Amino acid sequence: MSESPRKAREGEPGLTRPRGVVVTAAGPTMRTVLHELALPTFRRLADRWGYDVHAAEVQVDGEGASAAAQEAKWLKVSLLRQALRDYPMALWLDADVLVMRTDEDIADHLHPDHFQALALEHVPFEHRVNPNTGVWLMRSCPESFSFLDAVSAAGRQPGPWSDQGAVLAALGWRRGDEQYRWAGPGLGSPFLLRTSWLPTGWNQPYLEGRTEETCYNSSPESYAMRPQVARPQALHFMGMTPQARWSHMAACALRASDAAGPTPDDPELTTAKPG
């Protein structure tokens, strides 16, 4: 499913050229979460800053260790590649992300000389620091395609991550053990030098309600002491069971709607209120 570019502002002819595209995807388990909770927040961000939205449907969920599940995770790479052929920029957002604020364009954090921007995930319990691809901004340029080629060439990595593990390999990141404990910056590849780092608030792990019953691929302790900001741009509900994820995302989606703020076309931004 894709959506056309936003209309031009009043007084401007035709349609504005989209600045980029927001790309996402979901399998059967996450489809309702995506369409009812996450996508409305993606659209608010896209409408405010001039992005199209493309949401793909996957036949198999990208969770678990089966070959089909691992293959579904790799769809992210192919969807980004296609989006970069059609748009100046592509912003990937996982289906378990909520955009909480729209007052900042994520592209402001992409250095003019860099081809991509990612946030770093800090996990003190596992002595781990690594890029997280749940929020991933790329510029359409030869280096982006070369990087995606390098990710594909790295192939499936051992352990719980498939595509994200390959991203770490392409960046020359030190992966630590098979579960990525002790992962951190390594010698680095040339791609690392042209990667920008997003503020924590653009891919902030959701930390509330983490119990043995609500976490499916990591311990509740692994979410303790992670960096967080008071008003994040995007919350990432990673590693939660489907039931817990729905419950917590639904509650936070209401806050996202309240926090969205006026759009650039809103009179509140351009017209002073009478005293």
N, C-alpha and C positions, 0 to 999 in steps of 0.2 A: 504494500500500500504506500503510495506516495502522495504528497500534497503539493499543489502548485505554488509558485512564488507569491508572496503577499502583494496586495494591491498598492499602487503608489499612493502617497499622501494626497490629500485633497489639493487640487490645483495642478497636480503633475500628471501629464498624459501617460496612459498605458500602465505597464507594470515595471516596477523597479527590478533590476537584475539582482538575483539573490546573492547575498554575500557568501553563502555556503549552504551546506545541508547537514541537518541532524540525522544520524543514522542509528537505527536500533533494530532488534530482532527478538523474537520470543518463540519458544516451543509450546506444546500443549499445556504444561503446568503453569507457565508464566504468562500465557496469552491474556488472560483476564486481568492480571495484575498490570500488565503493560497498558492495555487499552483503557482500563477504568481508572487507574491511579497514576501511572508514570507519564503516559503520553500527553494528558492535558497540561502537565507542567512543562514538558518538552515544547509543546506548541506555544505556550506563553513566552518562553525564552526565544523561540524561533520568530514569532510575530514581532517581538520587541526589537530584535536586532537584524531582521531581514534574512533569515535562513528558511530554506525549505525543510520538510520533514519526510523521511522515508523509513517506514516500519516494515520489516520483512517477517514472514511467518516461516518458522522452522518446523519440520515434521517430527523431530525428535528433540527432547530436552537436552541441553548441554550440561547436565549434571550427572555425576557418576563416572565410573571408570570403564564403561563398555565402549567398544569401538565406535558405535553409533553416536554415543554422547560426546566422545572426544572429537569426532568429525564435525558435530554441530558447533562446537566451540570455534572451529576454524572458519566458520562462515563469516565471522567478524572481519577476518583478513580479506576475504574475497569481496565482501560488501564495501569495505573501505576502498579497495582498489577500484571498484566500479564507480563509486561516488567521486573519487578524485579525477576520474576521466571526464566527469560532467560538471564539476563545480570547482571554484577556486579554493575552497576549504571543505573539509568534512570533519564533523564532530561526532564521534561515537559515544553513545550513552547506553550502558547496560540497562536491561529491563527492570532491574531492581534498584534503580536510582530515581530519586525525586529531586527536581530542581526547586529549591526552596525560595530563591530570590532571582529576580530578573534585572536588577539594577546595574549589572556589570556584564560587559561583553567578554566572554572567555578569550576571544582572539587578542585582547589587549595584553595577554600574558605570553603570547607567542612572539619571541624576538624576531625582528625583521630578517635576520640572517639564518634563522633556524627553520627546520621543516616540520617539527612536531613538538607537542607539549603533553606531558604526563604529570600526574601527581605521585609523590613518593608515599608509600605505605610504611609506617613505623610500627613495629610490633615488639615492644620491649620484652615481653614474656618469651619470645622465640629468638631474641637477639637478631632481629631481622629488619632490614631496610631494603625496599625494592619498589620499582615502578609498578603501578597498578593500572591495568588497561580498561577499567570500568568507565573511565572518562578519558577520552583520547582524541586530541585535536591534531589534524594533519593538514599541511598546505599542499596544494597540487603543484608538484615540481618533480624533476627527475630523481632527486634524492629520496623523496617519499616512496616512489615506486621501487627504487633500489633497496630501500630498507624493508619494504614488504616482501621483496624477493628474498632477502636475507633471512627474514622470519620463516618464510616457506621452506627455504633450504635447510634451516636448523631443524625443522620437523618436530614431531611430537617429542616432548621431553619426559623423562621419568618423573613419577610423583603426581601430586594432585592437580598440577597445572599443565595445560596442553599448549594453547596459543600463547598464554602469558609467559610460560617458561621459555618458549622460543623467542619472544621479544627480549627477555633478559639475555639469552644467548647471543642474539644479534647485536645487543648493546655492549657485549663484553662484560656483563655483570657477573660477579661471583655468586653462584647459586647456593652455596652452603651444602647441607646434606640433601638427601632425596626429598625431604619434606620442606626444604628451603629454610630450615633453621640456620642462623648465622649468615644468611644471604646479605650481601652488601656490595658497595662499589668495587669493581675489579680493575684490571688494567684498562678496560674500556676499548671500544672500537671507534673508528672515525665518526660513526653515527652519534655516539654519546656526546661528542663535542658540539653538535648542532641540534641538541635536544633541550628544550626549555622545560622548566619545572613549575607546575601549577601550584598556587597556594593550597594549603591543607583544606581550606573551605570549599574548594572545587571538587573534592572527592573525599568527603569526610565519612569514615565508617560510622554507622549507627551503632551506638554502644549500649543503649537501654535494653532491659529485658533479656540479657544474655544468661541463660541457664543451660544445664545439661540437656533439658528437654527442647529448648529452642534452637540450639546450635547443631548443625548436622555434619560439618567437616572440620571443626576445630573446637578447642575447649573454651569455655567462658573466660578462663583466665587470660587467654590470648588477646582479649579485647580490653583488658585492664591497662590503664595508664597510656593509652594511645593519645597522640596529640589531637586536640579539637579546638574549634573556635566557637564563639557564642552564637554567631549568626552565619552558618555556612551557606554557600551558594547551592551546593548539591550534597544530599545525604545518600550514602550507599549502604543498602541493607544486605550486605554480603553474608554468606554463611548461615542463613536462618532457614528453619524448616518452612515449607509452604504456608502452613497455618499461621505460624508466628509472623512471617514476613507480611502476609496480608493484613493481619491485625495491626501491626505497628506502622506499616506504610499507609493504611487507611486513616489512622489517627493523624499522622504527620502531613498527609495530603491536604487536610483541612487547614493546617497552619501554613502550608505552602501557598494556598489560595489567598489567605489573608496577608501574607508577606510579599506577594508579587509586586505590589506597588503600581503606580500609574505608568502607562506606556508613554513612549516619546510623543505620541499624538495627543495625549491627555491635556486638556486645557489647564490642569493644575500645574503643568510644567512651563506653560508659556503665558498664562494670564494671571495677573495678580488678583487675589480676592478682594472685594471691597472691604474697607475697614469698618 
